[in-house]
């Protein structure tokens, strides 16, 4: 009975955690570039149920007894209760009772990277990713990665996200738009190339601002957005605020090869766990919506609630049985 109580309790704990994941998905249904989480559960190892004194693989009893030639010698017969419904005390036949599940647990909170719907905004610095890829931004904790392409130009001309984190180029530097270039003339192509009019960018010592100069009828490449992907889906983990960090060192940057123990280098320095040029495409003037489907999440929430109630009822039943055993069956008359 205790096993049943614990098994049902693990089911309740699992459904509570799954409900938290669903609630997070629903709360971020309107978050740009958000990828829904999926709670992956795993079953504890089953237990093979045996009766006391079951026979071993050699056909010998699980206890010390004198040699016997028949079931009668064991004090049992074909009509004995141990002979019905597949149970048998015959030493030539192992009893078959079955396995008992011991419940389950949340093994992983996986990220569903399915493409979200695209919404055209017409804003120059709204960028959506189609396919695989992340933008790299500089945070106080190091480089982080995001699918949220809602960027804007601050007063100094730097491209930033809503938290004020700078969008990085392939050299790890923030991208700065010259002050004399209108937003409408900034072009960002599918591979992340940022182009502006002119042939050169210089600092105006009078205004202390960077400006594009030269033939403004021509286009020049200003920067290349750091647009990367990972070959291993477990290479990144959610940090919060729609940001991801590289799991290798938990700081968002791959560890220097010289600092990695030789015996661990192959595992830690896995090329698939390091950022590489993305295979996706960037769309300017567009945003990627969350891939959370409200209706689906609500159905899952109702299903989880019913599963929780079923496990809760099982716990109550087990508790009642234990109470009955203690107070009635075990009572001395």
ChimeraX attribute file (.defattr): number of C-alpha atoms within 10 A of each C-alpha:
attribute: neighborCount
match mode: 1-to-1
recipient: residues
	/A:1	11
	/A:2	10
	/A:3	13
	/A:4	18
	/A:5	20
	/A:6	15
	/A:7	20
	/A:8	23
	/A:9	19
	/A:10	19
	/A:11	21
	/A:12	24
	/A:13	16
	/A:14	23
	/A:15	25
	/A:16	16
	/A:17	16
	/A:18	22
	/A:19	21
	/A:20	13
	/A:21	19
	/A:22	24
	/A:23	15
	/A:24	13
	/A:25	23
	/A:26	20
	/A:27	12
	/A:28	18
	/A:29	20
	/A:30	13
	/A:31	18
	/A:32	22
	/A:33	27
	/A:34	26
	/A:35	23
	/A:36	24
	/A:37	19
	/A:38	15
	/A:39	20
	/A:40	13
	/A:41	15
	/A:42	13
	/A:43	12
	/A:44	13
	/A:45	12
	/A:46	12
	/A:47	11
	/A:48	11
	/A:49	11
	/A:50	14
	/A:51	11
	/A:52	8
	/A:53	12
	/A:54	17
	/A:55	20
	/A:56	12
	/A:57	10
	/A:58	9
	/A:59	13
	/A:60	14
	/A:61	15
	/A:62	12
	/A:63	11
	/A:64	8
	/A:65	9
	/A:66	7
	/A:67	8
	/A:68	10
	/A:69	8
	/A:70	12
	/A:71	13
	/A:72	10
	/A:73	11
	/A:74	14
	/A:75	8
	/A:76	15
	/A:77	15
	/A:78	13
	/A:79	8
	/A:80	11
	/A:81	12
	/A:82	15
	/A:83	15
	/A:84	10
	/A:85	9
	/A:86	9
	/A:87	15
	/A:88	18
	/A:89	21
	/A:90	19
	/A:91	18
	/A:92	12
	/A:93	12
	/A:94	17
	/A:95	18
	/A:96	14
	/A:97	13
	/A:98	10
	/A:99	12
	/A:100	14
	/A:101	14
	/A:102	18
	/A:103	21
	/A:104	19
	/A:105	18
	/A:106	17
	/A:107	12
	/A:108	12
	/A:109	17
	/A:110	15
	/A:111	17
	/A:112	14
	/A:113	15
	/A:114	13
	/A:115	17
	/A:116	22
	/A:117	15
	/A:118	17
	/A:119	14
	/A:120	14
	/A:121	13
	/A:122	13
	/A:123	16
	/A:124	19
	/A:125	25
	/A:126	22
	/A:127	27
	/A:128	29
	/A:129	26
	/A:130	19
	/A:131	16
	/A:132	19
	/A:133	23
	/A:134	27
	/A:135	25
	/A:136	25
	/A:137	24
	/A:138	19
	/A:139	16
	/A:140	7
	/A:141	11
	/A:142	12
	/A:143	22
	/A:144	24
	/A:145	28
	/A:146	19
	/A:147	25
	/A:148	25
	/A:149	26
	/A:150	20
	/A:151	21
	/A:152	19
	/A:153	18
	/A:154	14
	/A:155	8
	/A:156	12
	/A:157	16
	/A:158	20
	/A:159	21
	/A:160	23
	/A:161	20
	/A:162	11
	/A:163	9
	/A:164	16
	/A:165	19
	/A:166	24
	/A:167	26
	/A:168	24
	/A:169	22
	/A:170	16
	/A:171	10
	/A:172	14
	/A:173	15
	/A:174	20
	/A:175	21
	/A:176	20
	/A:177	25
	/A:178	23
	/A:179	16
	/A:180	12
	/A:181	18
	/A:182	11
	/A:183	15
	/A:184	11
	/A:185	12
	/A:186	18
	/A:187	18
	/A:188	22
	/A:189	14
	/A:190	15
	/A:191	17
	/A:192	22
	/A:193	17
	/A:194	20
	/A:195	19
	/A:196	26
	/A:197	24
	/A:198	19
	/A:199	16
	/A:200	16
	/A:201	17
	/A:202	11
	/A:203	13
	/A:204	12
	/A:205	8
	/A:206	6
	/A:207	9
	/A:208	8
	/A:209	14
	/A:210	19
	/A:211	17
	/A:212	22
	/A:213	16
	/A:214	11
	/A:215	12
	/A:216	14
	/A:217	10
	/A:218	11
	/A:219	17
	/A:220	17
	/A:221	15
	/A:222	23
	/A:223	21
	/A:224	18
	/A:225	24
	/A:226	26
	/A:227	26
	/A:228	19
	/A:229	23
	/A:230	21
	/A:231	15
	/A:232	13
	/A:233	14
	/A:234	14
	/A:235	19
	/A:236	23
	/A:237	18
	/A:238	19
	/A:239	14
	/A:240	8
	/A:241	11
	/A:242	17
	/A:243	21
	/A:244	20
	/A:245	23
	/A:246	24
	/A:247	18
	/A:248	19
	/A:249	11
	/A:250	15
	/A:251	14
	/A:252	21
	/A:253	17
	/A:254	18
	/A:255	16
	/A:256	8
	/A:257	11
	/A:258	8
	/A:259	8
	/A:260	13
	/A:261	10
	/A:262	11
	/A:263	8
	/A:264	10
	/A:265	13
	/A:266	11
	/A:267	11
	/A:268	19
	/A:269	16
	/A:270	14
	/A:271	14
	/A:272	14
	/A:273	21
	/A:274	21
	/A:275	23
	/A:276	15
	/A:277	15
	/A:278	21
	/A:279	14
	/A:280	17
	/A:281	18
	/A:282	26
	/A:283	22
	/A:284	23
	/A:285	18
	/A:286	21
	/A:287	28
	/A:288	25
	/A:289	21
	/A:290	24
	/A:291	22
	/A:292	24
	/A:293	13
	/A:294	14
	/A:295	10
	/A:296	11
	/A:297	19
	/A:298	14
	/A:299	11
	/A:300	15
	/A:301	19
	/A:302	12
	/A:303	14
	/A:304	20
	/A:305	16
	/A:306	13
	/A:307	17
	/A:308	21
	/A:309	15
	/A:310	15
	/A:311	21
	/A:312	17
	/A:313	13
	/A:314	17
	/A:315	20
	/A:316	14
	/A:317	15
	/A:318	19
	/A:319	16
	/A:320	12
	/A:321	13
	/A:322	16
	/A:323	12
	/A:324	13
	/A:325	12
	/A:326	11
	/A:327	11
	/A:328	11
	/A:329	11
	/A:330	9
	/A:331	9
	/A:332	6
	/A:333	5
